[in-house]
Amino acid sequence: MEYSHRYPAYPTQEVVAALDYHIDVHRQAYNYTLYEYENVDADDIGSAYKHHYRLPGWKDEFPIFSEVNSKALQRTVTRFYQNLDGRSEQKRNGNTVGKLNWKSPREFQSMTYSQSGFELTNTSGRHATLWLSKIGDIRIRYHREIPDEATIKEVTIKKETTDEWFVSFSLEVDDADLPEKPAVETLDTSNSVGIDLGILNYIHTSDGTTVEWLDLEDEYERLRREQRKLSRKEQGSNNYERQRREVAKITRHIRRKVLDYQHKITTWLVREHDAVFVEDLDVAGMLQGEGNARTKQDAAWRQFITLLEYKGDLYGTHVVQVEPEGTTKECASCGVETAKPIWVRDRSCPSCGFECDRDANAAMNVLQRGFSELGLGWPEETPVETALPTDTTQVSAKRVVEAGSLGVDRESKALS
């Protein structure tokens, strides 16, 4: 399994100058890779592996490429081919894509050391030191330890639009070192949960817990105010650049706040349950449709699902995506479909008389589909039998942020 840890970095001014220079050299290497891809005989290139053999010739012709780490230079060439593969995949999926373009300095603000050329030391406290070949030592805020069983495969250092620096460690853990997931046949409604990614609430679970939306209105009001100031500045001036950084900081703050919120919710879900079932949403399509696109963007549901899946592997929990179509319309008790306007929040089935909250009904259907996806029958005792509007436990967004967890009164799963 592969995942990453990200840390704030605090390079000295001397190291910042070196980092800026090295990143720009890597940008030129990326652009030269694109040039050769378009102009050199395809027998000599066509893959990152083949292109790596051209690097010694680069260094003879352009000595500037000898000034950066050789493994990092190879990784930059690989980065170009990864972008190329991503473009091809989008084209296969029917999307309209253009050709890859040369990167400007603003568009290329990171570099990656792969396999060697880096060392992490002094990890006993809240700060650590990262040594990078041909650059030097960089102090990082070591706010969470890298597990002993994890191997550092790559190190990426990036300069954000706010001029802040961050270091990401790409980690690999042997599957044998991960917690073993419970046997599928042991799953039932007491240790499994279905999740409806909601409208009135951020999530609604099949066992009656709701988590409120994160309130970002103050942040967005401040962002709008600072963007208006930016629009009045002369582009290219020092005042414009200062104001651009201010806007970037607020935007970054919003993204961090959403990500932190999702980390806390997903960690709680996988620690409390043996199986978590969630809708496989077409988020890109939803953003293009009618409705409040900004709210959907703030929800970052695809990011939420990705976090849930990787944490499921990390904590030994089954995470299964199910077909989302019809989860709201179908009655969780009898399966009869009834279409209702989106503003009708209570659901009453005209066939069997079952009544519950609209999102609770969807969450129960997600749970049922999850069991079917794993090849399990629907247990005799289901949440439907006790699902009443009064069963809902609401957890505020403020409580999640301040407490660091949902604080639901249950025993946490023991971590192996």
N, C-alpha and C positions, 0 to 999 in steps of 0.2 A: 504494500500500500504506500502511496505517495501523498504527502500533504506538505504544508508550509507554515512556518512561523515568521512573523514580521515584527521588526523592532525599530524604534526611532534611533537615528544615528546623529552623533554630534562631532563631525570632523572639525579640526582646527582650520584656520584660514589658509594655512600652507597646504594642507591636505585637500581642502575644497578646490584650490587652484589646480592641483594635480588631478583630482577627479574630473573637473570640467574639461581639462585637456584630454585625458584618456577617453572620456565619453565622446568627445568630438572626433578623435581618431577612429573610434569604433563606428561612429556615424559615417565617416568617409569610407570605411571598409564595407559597411552595408551598401552604400551607394555604388561602390566599385563592383561589388558582387552583382548588383542589378545590371550594371553596365556590361559586365562580362557575360551574364546570362543572356542578354539580348544581342550581343555582338560576337561572341566566340563560338567556334565550332561546337555543336552539341555533344560530340563524342568526348570532348575534354571536360564537360561540365554536365549539368542535368540533375545532380544530386549534391547534397551537402558533403557526402563522403568523398565524391570525386573532386569537388571544388576545394576541399582542404589541401589536396596535393599541389594546388597552385600557389599556396601561401608563401613558400620559400622564394618563389619567383617574384612575388609582390615585394618582399622585403629587400631583394636585390635591386629592384627597380625603384621602389619608394621606401627609403630607410625609415620613414616615419612609422611604418607598421612594425618595425623592430622595437619600438619604444614601449609597446604594450605587451601584456602577458600573452604568450602563444596560445594557451588553452582558451583564454577569453576571446582571442581573435577568431579561433575556430567556432566558438559558440555564437559569435555575431554572424558568421556565414550561415550557420545552422538556423539562426533566427530568421534570416531572409527566406530560407526554404520552408520553414514552418508557416510564415505568412503566405507563401505561395500555395501551400497545401490547404490552408484555411480558405483562401480565395477559391480554389478549385472545388472545395466541398460546398461552399455557398452556391457556386454555379451549378453543381449537380443537384442541389436542392431547389433549383428553379429561380434563384435570386439573380437580379441583374448586378453584375460586378464590373468594375473597371480594372485597368492594369495597375500594377504596383508602381508607385512613384518614388522619386528620390526623397529622402528625409531631410527636412530643414532642422536647424539646431533646436528649435522649440518642440519639434515632433520626436526627437530622439534624446531621451534624458536618462537612460539607464544602460548598464552593462552587466554581464553575467560571467562569473568565474565558474568553470565546470571542472570537477574532479580534483583539481590542484590549484595552487597559487593563493590559497587562503588558509587561515588558522584562527580558531576561536579560543581565547585564553581568558584567565581571570574571571571565571564564571561563578565564583562563590557568593557574590553579593548581588545587589540590585543593578550593578553595571558590569559590563564585560568589555573586552578588547577584541576587535577583529583586525587581523593583519591581512593586507592585500598585497600581493607581489607587485613591485615597482611603484607602489603608492605609499604604503606605510600603515601605521596603526590608526584605527578609528574607534572611538568610544561609542558604545551603544547602551541603551537602557534595557537591561536584561530582565524584563518583568515577568517572564515565564521560562522555566528551564526546558532545554531540549532533552527529551528522554534518553537515557543511557542506551536503550536498544535501537535508537534511531541513527541512521547514517546520513551525514550531510553530503548531498550529491552536488548541489549547486549553491552559489551565493550571488544574489542580485542586489546591486546598490542603485537606488533611484533618487533623482531629484524631482520633487513634486513641483507643481506650478506655484506653490506657496513659497518656494525656495527652501523647504524643509527636506531633510535627507532621511531615507528609510532603507533598511537592509532586510531582505527576505532570504530565509534559508529553506531550500527545497530538501525535504527529509524523506527518507525511505525506511520503512519498517517491514521486516519479514512478517508475512502473514501468520507464521507460527507464533510470533510474539504478541499478536493481537488477542483480545478476549474472545473466547469462543461464543458464537451466537447460540441461543437456546434452540433445542430441537423444535422443529416446526409443529410436531404433534402435541407439544406442551402448551401451545398458544391458545388462549381463550379470551373472553371479553374482560376478564379481571386483570390481565397483564398486557393487553393490546389496546390501541386507541386509533380512531379515525379522526382526521383533521379536515375541517372545511376552512379554506382560506376566505375570510368573510368580507363583508361590506361594512356593516355597523361595527364589527369587532375585527381585530387583526386575525385571530384564529378562534374557532369554536370546535371543541373536542367532543367526541361521542360520549364521553363520561360526564358531560355537563359543565366543563370549565371554559370560560371565555377570557381572552386577553385583549384589552383595549388597544386601540391604535395609539401609536406614538404621536404626541402633539408637537408638531413642527411649525405651527403657525407663526410664533415669534421669530424663529429662524428665517422663515421665508419672507416675513415682513422686513427684517433687517437686510436680507439679500436684495429684495426689490429696491430698497432705499439706496444701497450701495451701488447697484447697477444703474440707477438713475444718475448718480454722481459720476459714474464712469462714462456714461453717454455724453456728458458735458465736457469731458477732458479732450484735449487734442491728441489724437492717436500718434504714438511715437514719442511723446514728451515724457519727462521724468514723472510729472504728476499722473499721467495716464498709467505708467508702469506701477507706481505705488498703489493707485486705486485698483488696478487689475489684480495685484497680489491680495488686496483686501477682499475683493469679490471671490477670489480663488480660495481664500481661507474659510470664508463662510460656507461655500459649496462643499469644501472638504469636511468641515465640521458636521454638516448635514449627513454626508455619506458615512462618516465615522459613527454618528449617533445611531443611524439605522442599522449598520453592521453590528455594533455592540448589542443593540436590542435583539437582533436575530441570533447572535451567539448565545445569549442568555436563555432565550426561549428554546432553541434547538437542543442545547445541553440539558436543560430540564426534561425535555420530552424523551430523549434517548436514555437518560439515567433512570427515569421513572417507569419505563415500559420495556417489555421484551420485543414488541413489534409496534411500529408506527406506520400508518397508511395515510397517504396524501395524494391529492389530485395531481395528475400530470397535465398541468395547464400550458396552453399555447400563449405564453406571455407576450411574445412579439405581436401576435395577431390581436390580442386584447388591447395593446397600446395603440394599434392603428385604427381600432373601432371607435364607436361613439362612446361618450362618457368622460369622466374626469381622468384624463391620461396622467396628470401629475400625481394624483392619489395612487394610481396603479404603479407608477414609477417609484413612488416612495415606498410602496409595499415591498418592492424588489422580490417578488415571489420566486422567480427562478433562482436567485441567489439564496433565498431561504431554503428551497428544496435541495440545492447543491450542498449547503452546509449540513442539512439534515442527513443526507446520504453519507457524506464523509465521516460525520460523527457517529453514525450508525456502525460503520466499520471500526471506528476507534474505540467505541464503548461496548461493542458486542450486541447490537440491537438490529433486528430486521427492519429495514426501511423499504417500503414497496410503494411505487406509484401506480395509481389506478386510473381507468378511463373516467374523465370528469363529466362527460355529457349525461345529463338527466339526473344527476345526484340531487338537485333541488326539486325537480318535478316529481320524481318517484316517491311514493309513500314508503317509509322505512318499515312499515308493518305489513302491508299487503302488496306493494309493488305497483299499484295503479298510478299512472301519470296524471297529474293535474297541473296545468300551467297557471301561474299567478303573476300579476305585475310585481316588479321588483320592490315596490314600496310596501307590499303586503308582507309583514314579517312573521305573522303567526300562520301556521299551516294546519288546516283541518281537512282530512281525507273524506270525500263524499262517499267512498265505497265502504270503508271499515270504521270510520268515525275517529280514527287516531288523530290526536292533536298534540302539537309541540311547536317549538320555535323553528322557523324556516331553516336556519343554519344548523340547528341541532339535528334536524331530519337529514340534511345533506351529509353531516359528519357520520351519522349512523349508516347511511348508504355507502360511504367511503369505507367504513369498517367492514361492512358485509362484502364489498367487492374485493377488499384486501384479503379476506379469508378465502374467497373463491380463487383469487390469483395464486395463492399458495397451495391450492388443492385441498383446502379444509372445508368441511361442512359447516353450516351456520349453527352455532350452539343452541341448545334448547332454551337456555336462559339468556336473553339478549337485553341490551340497554333499552330496547323499545318498550319492554314490559314496565319499566319504571320511569320512562322519559316524560316528565311533566315540566312545564315552564318554571315551576318553583325549584327544580333541581339544579338550576344553573348557578355555578359559582363564578363570580366575576372578579377578575384580577386586573387592577389598574396598571397602566403603562408606567406610572410613577413608581409603583411598588417594584416592578421588574427592574427599573433602572437603579433605584436606590439600594435595593436589597441584593441585587445581583442574581436573583432567582425568583421564581414565582411564589415560593413560600407555601406551596400546597402541603397540607398535613398528611404526608405519606412517608413511608420509609423509602429512602433512595436505594436504587439497585446497588448491590455490592460490586465494587470494581475489582476485577481480577488483575 
